[in-house]
Amino acid sequence: MAQSASKSCDICMRGPGHNYCEQCDQWLCENCKTLHLRSKISRNHTFLSGQNINPEEKLLCTEHDKNFIFYCNACDIPICKLCIVKKHKQHDTSEINESTQELQSELKKMIDSKMKCIRTNLDKIEQGTGCYQTAVKEAIRTITEEGNQIKLWIDKKVQALIKSLEEQETTSLQALQSIRTKFENDMEMLKKCQNNFAESETITDATKRLKELKLIKSQLDVAAGKQSMVIPTVKYNKKNVSERELIYLFGDISFREIVYSVEQTPKKDTRYLLY
């Protein structure tokens, strides 16, 4: 491999070799460079030009110690100009620079496509995260609102039951008091009749005694007779409501799980072996 740009052209050996062919590892003058680029086999070669060129060290064919100029697509390996004649003449080959450019183009498209896909997914996550958090807050608000409504209904029912019980208690107590007062009045009358009956026994005159007894009887007729008394009772008939039945009053939460799948690009058996 040439080490400086001050030597003569490696082709014609006459002109100054100021142009370095990266594929052939040769220094060419301007005229040979033009002819080199007109050739079908080397038209895609690239050159370094200038006074201070320091070509990078290249991998060479281990069998012929020549630069890799072609690429054998059948064997999937780079080959030199002697390899193509001796071992790969019937194989599908291409100029290595052309293969490199094709692969570069393919990789660039692949990188751009994958980056675009990732950016789309990142944007989707960014937007979806906000929407998801908003949905969670809305669900919490709805659950809380529903729970408070059920609590309100329960409290309202409890108050209605208590009010009904208290109103019935007042009515029953008033009725009992009225009956009690009547019985107390009758008791006073009966005590008077009892006293009058005792005094009547001291009357010796039968006519007067009979008259007194009839008067006592008329008073007893006014007083309440034997009555059956029913005392009011109250009992709360509790329902055996389970926690599960109470839970059924609430709605359900539906979830959509995260679905994430990675689409793998089929791998080609590409070796890119360099000897």
MOTAWO-V303901 format. One record per helix or strand. SS is the DSSP state (helix for helix, strand for strand). FROM is the first residue (numbers start at 1). LEN is the number of residues. If there is no record, write none. Layout:
ss=SS from=FROM len=LEN
ss=SS from=FROM len=LEN
This chain:
ss=strand from=8 len=1
ss=strand from=16 len=1
ss=strand from=19 len=3
ss=strand from=26 len=3
ss=helix from=30 len=9
ss=strand from=47 len=3
ss=strand from=60 len=1
ss=strand from=67 len=1
ss=strand from=70 len=3
ss=strand from=77 len=3
ss=helix from=83 len=4
ss=strand from=93 len=3
ss=helix from=96 len=105
ss=helix from=206 len=17
ss=helix from=243 len=5
ss=strand from=273 len=1
